[in-house]
């Protein structure tokens, strides 16, 4: 009986401590989009994002070949829908992106380019919860063209170069 009482008091104390910490965070304004996530928060979010992508999606291959027509069509979709946040060069340095937290990723950067085509497709199709990335209801072929454009961005400009419009090769 005494052990059950100690366990109950300990669990209650832990739950109360968690409630107090959560309340303190909420009241302190730490959920503001102006406060950028720290290393730990970013690591947890990236780990959770990786876990959320189904294995079959990670293995999906792009059926659309990188032809001039496919790249032109994908670039048009990108310019109309993605560039507002990611920029024409994929750097993510636009006025709307400045107010988002977490930061809009540089699509030319290694962490994005290391994703499989299937992972990029999945993220475009489904978006990323608790970020500014929406899920898009485009036809599959159009999303695969956006994947092609994402792959071309590092070839058009480096992460240190100024904004240049993405153009098909």
TACOR-V877995 format. One record per residue. N is the residue number from 0. RES is the residue in one small letter. D_FIRST is the distance of its C-alpha to the first C-alpha in Angstrom with 1 decimal. Layout:
# TACOR-V877995
n: [N:N]
res: [RES:RES]
d_first: [D_FIRST:D_FIRST]
This chain:
# TACOR-V877995
n: [0:1:2:3:4:5:6:7:8:9:10:11:12:13:14:15:16:17:18:19:20:21:22:23:24:25:26:27:28:29:30:31:32:33:34:35:36:37:38:39:40:41:42:43:44:45:46:47:48:49:50:51:52:53:54:55:56:57:58:59:60:61:62:63:64:65:66:67:68:69:70:71:72:73:74:75:76:77:78:79:80:81:82:83:84:85:86:87:88:89:90:91:92:93:94:95:96:97:98:99:100:101:102:103:104:105:106:107:108:109:110:111:112:113:114:115:116:117:118:119:120:121:122:123:124:125:126:127:128:129:130:131:132:133:134:135:136:137:138:139:140:141:142:143:144:145:146:147:148:149:150:151:152:153:154:155:156:157:158:159:160:161:162:163:164:165:166:167:168]
res: [x:x:x:x:x:x:x:x:x:x:x:x:x:x:x:x:x:x:x:x:x:x:x:x:x:x:x:x:x:x:x:x:x:x:x:x:x:x:x:x:x:x:x:x:x:x:x:x:x:x:x:x:x:x:x:x:x:x:x:x:x:x:x:x:x:x:x:x:x:x:x:x:x:x:x:x:x:x:x:x:x:x:x:x:x:x:x:x:x:x:x:x:x:x:x:x:x:x:x:x:x:x:x:x:x:x:x:x:x:x:x:x:x:x:x:x:x:x:x:x:x:x:x:x:x:x:x:x:x:x:x:x:x:x:x:x:x:x:x:x:x:x:x:x:x:x:x:x:x:x:x:x:x:x:x:x:x:x:x:x:x:x:x:x:x:x:x:x:x]
d_first: [0.0:3.8:5.5:5.3:6.3:8.8:10.1:10.7:12.5:14.4:15.6:16.6:18.5:20.2:21.3:22.6:24.5:26.0:27.1:28.7:30.5:31.9:33.0:34.7:36.5:37.7:38.9:40.6:42.9:41.9:42.3:46.0:48.3:50.3:47.6:48.0:45.0:44.2:44.2:40.5:40.6:43.8:42.4:39.3:41.6:44.1:41.4:40.1:43.7:44.5:41.5:42.5:46.0:46.1:47.5:50.4:51.4:51.4:53.8:56.2:59.8:62.2:64.8:67.1:69.6:70.5:73.9:75.7:75.2:71.5:71.1:73.2:71.2:67.9:69.2:70.2:66.7:65.2:67.6:66.9:63.1:61.6:64.0:62.9:59.7:60.5:64.1:67.2:66.6:62.8:61.9:59.7:61.5:62.4:62.0:59.4:57.5:57.4:54.9:52.5:49.2:48.6:52.2:54.5:54.9:58.3:59.1:61.5:58.9:57.6:54.0:55.5:58.3:55.9:54.2:55.6:57.9:55.2:52.6:55.2:56.1:52.4:51.9:55.1:54.3:50.7:50.6:47.8:45.0:44.5:47.9:51.4:52.2:52.7:52.8:56.5:57.8:60.9:62.4:61.1:64.6:64.5:61.1:62.4:65.4:63.1:61.5:65.1:65.7:62.5:63.7:67.2:66.0:65.8:69.4:70.7:69.2:67.0:63.9:66.2:69.1:69.9:69.3:71.6:71.6:70.3:73.3:73.5:75.2]
